[in-house]
Amino acid sequence: MKKQLDIFFTAVMFLTRLPVPKRIDHSPLILQKSARYFPWVGMIVGLIASVTYIACVQILSPAISIFFSMVVSILTTGGFHEDGFADVCDAFGGGWTKAKILLIMKDSRLGTYGVIGLIAILGLKFLLLLQLSGLYGMFTFVVLIITGNTSSRFAALTMIQQYNYVSDPDTSKAKPLAHKKLSFGEMIIAFVGAGLSFLLLNPIFLLAIIPIVLARLYLGNYFKKWIGGYTGDCLGAIQQVCEIIFYLGSILIWKFF
């Protein structure tokens, strides 16, 4: 049990800026094993965002409460996935060869495509959450936030299983995961973390998984075509896009079902 807790806290340390016990270090072996808990860390991030919204909406408007919820979520993760999405926008927007794309992706500076991409995806996330808050009750809304965070991180994990890592592992944020695919048992742990919050929702929301799968398959094929696999930034981009897709799917469920 202590070993599993250490692996879990390592995942928390890797994906967030939350404090963990001092005994947790950066052991490459433990970091490799920590991927199984990425959806569980997403659950924590979603809970923090949800609690922030619930607290703020008692005295503020839903729009302002969602804004603060998003800010707290970004502070919790250090903008880890948003940074990956921005780098992907810069790299695939400005690069036309594999070498150029990977070179741009390694550049820590933010370019025009990255800025536009961040504004677009954060703005869209805000608008989708605002509409969701008006469509569903408080309980369902906050569970949707949690589910968006867990399911999108599981979608990113499936990239590791299907494709090869193509960047320089010595300079990448995904270095611990570069050469390690999850075992069947580890994927089950990740799957449970991604699916637990669905138990609190109407089964109709399982339909929202379909657009996530389609988006993930499209992005996987797109990255495979251009660079031959994935990088750490690609995983971050998939998480952000699939979270957005889940919220959009939840709105469509309200409209048509």
N, C-alpha and C positions, 0 to 999 in steps of 0.2 A: 504493500500500500504506500509506504514512504517513497519507494522508487517511482510509482506512478504520479504521486504528488510532485516530486521533483521534475518529472517530465512535463507535467501540466504547468507548473510555475515557470519552467523554461519557455514554454509556448507563450505565456503571459509576458515574460520579459522580452521575447523576440518581437511580438506584435504590438505591444503597448508600452506606455511609460508608467504603468502602475507599479507600485513597490512590491517586491517579492522577498522571501526570506534570504538572509545574507548567505546561506549555504549554497544558494543557486549560483552556478558559474556559467561560463560560456563553453562548456565541454562540447566539442564537435559531435561526439557520439550521441549525447543527450539532445542536442539541437536537431539532429537528424530524426530522432524518435518523436520529437515534440509536434510534428505536423499533424499527428492523429488528433490533437486537441485544438487545432485552429478553429473549427466551428464552435467549440466550447468557449474559446476566448471571444469569438463573435457574439456569443450569448451574453457575456459580461459587458461588452461594449454596448450591445443593444439595451441591456438592463439599465446601464448608466444613462444612456440617452433617453430612455423611457422615463426614468425617475426624474430626470431634469425637466422633461416636458410636463409631467404631472405636477411637479412643484411650481413651475413657472405659470402654468395655465390657471392656477388658483387666483392669481392677481393680474395676469397679463393676458393679452389676446392670444388666440391660437397661433397666429403668424409669428409673433415675437417669441412665443414659447418654443416653436419649432426652430426658429433661428438659434436660440440659446442651446437647444438640444443638439443641433448640428455642430455648434462651436465646441461644446463639451465633448462630443464624440471625436472630433478632430484632435482636440487637446489630449484625449485619452490615448489615441493611437500615435500621436505625433505626426499626423498626416501621412502615415506610412503608405497606405494604399493610394491616396490622392497623389502623392509624389510619383508613384509608379505610373498612374494613369497619365499624368502630365508628361512624363518622360516618353511614354509610348506615343502620345500625340505629337511631340516634337520629332521623335525618331522616324515614325512612319509618315509624318507630314513632310519632313524635309529630306528624307533619304530615299534613294531609288535603287540602291544595291544593298545586299546583306551587310557588307563591310561598313558602308556609310551609316546604315540604320543602327548597327551595334555601336559605332563610334559616337553618334549623336546621343544614344541612350546612356552612355557612360558619362556624358558631360553633365556636371552638376548644375550648370546654368539653365535657367528657364527661358525658353524661346516663345515666339509668338503663338505657335500652335499649342504649346503647353498652357499658356495663359488663357487662350480662347477655350481650350478644352476644359480647364478647371472651372471657368466662369459658367460654361454651358452645363456641365454635369452637376455642379453644386446648385446652380439656379434651378435646373430641372428637378433635382432631388427635393429642394424646398417646395416647389410648386406641387409636386406629386404628394408629398406628405401633407401639405396644406389641404389639398382636395380630399385625401384619405381621412383626415381628421374631421371633415364635415360629412363624410359618408357613413362612417362607422362610429360606434360608441367608444368610450374611453378605453375599455378593456381590450376590445378587438384591435383598436388602433395601436396601442403600445405593444401588443403581441405581434402585430405585423412588423413593427420596427425591429423587434428581436429576431423574428423569422427572416427578415431581409438580411440581417447581419450574419446569421448562421448559414443560411442556404447559399449565399454568395461566396462565402469562404470555402464551403464544400465544393462548389463549382470550380474554384481556383485549384483546389487539390487534385481534381480529376485531370488537370493538365499535366501534373507531375507523373501521373500514372500512364498517360497516353503518349506523351511526347518526350523528346530528349532535351536536355539543357544545352544551350548553344553559346552562352557568353563565357567570359573569363571568370571562373569560380573564385579567383583570388581578389577580385575587385567588386563582386556582386553582393547585394543584400540577400540573395537566395543561396549563397555559398553552402550553408549547412544542408540544403535540400538537393543540391545539384546532382549528386550521384546516388540518391536513395529513393527508391519507390516504396510505397507503403505495402505492408503485407495485407492479406485478407482480413486478419483480425484487427489491424490498425485502421483499415478503411471502415470496418463495422463500428468502431469507436467514434470515428469522425462522422459516419452516417447517423448514428444515434444523436450526436450533438446537434447535427443539422436538422433532424426531424422532430426532436422533442417538442418544440414550441407549436408544431402543427397539431399536436394533440389537443391544444387549447383553442383551436380554431374550428370553424365549420369545415367538414371534409371537402366542401366545394373549393376551398382554397388550394387543394392539391393540384387543381388545374393550373395554378400559377407556376408550377414547376415546369410545365411544357415550354413556355417562352424562355425560361432560364436555360433549359437544355438546348434549345435552338440557338440562343445567343452564344452559349458556350461552344457549341459545335462550330458555329460560324467563325468565332474569334480563333478557335484552335486551328481551323483550316487556314485562316488568313495568316496567322503567325507562322504556321508550317510552310506556307507558300513562299513567304518573303524571307524568313530567316532560318527555316528548317527545324523549328521547335519553339521553346519558350525561354524567357529570361525572368528574373525576379520582378522586373517592371511589368512584364506581361501578366504575371499573376495578380499584381495590384490592380491593373486595368480591368482584368476579368472580374475581380471582386466588385469594383465600383460599378461596372456596367450591369452585372447580374443583380446587384442590389436594386438598381434603378428599374431594371426589367421586372423584378418581383413586385415592386410598388405599382408599376404600370399595369401588370397583370391583375393585381388586386382591384384596381379601379375598373378594369374591363369586366371582372367578375360581377361587380356591383351593377354595371350597366346592362349586362346581357344575361345574367343568371339570377 
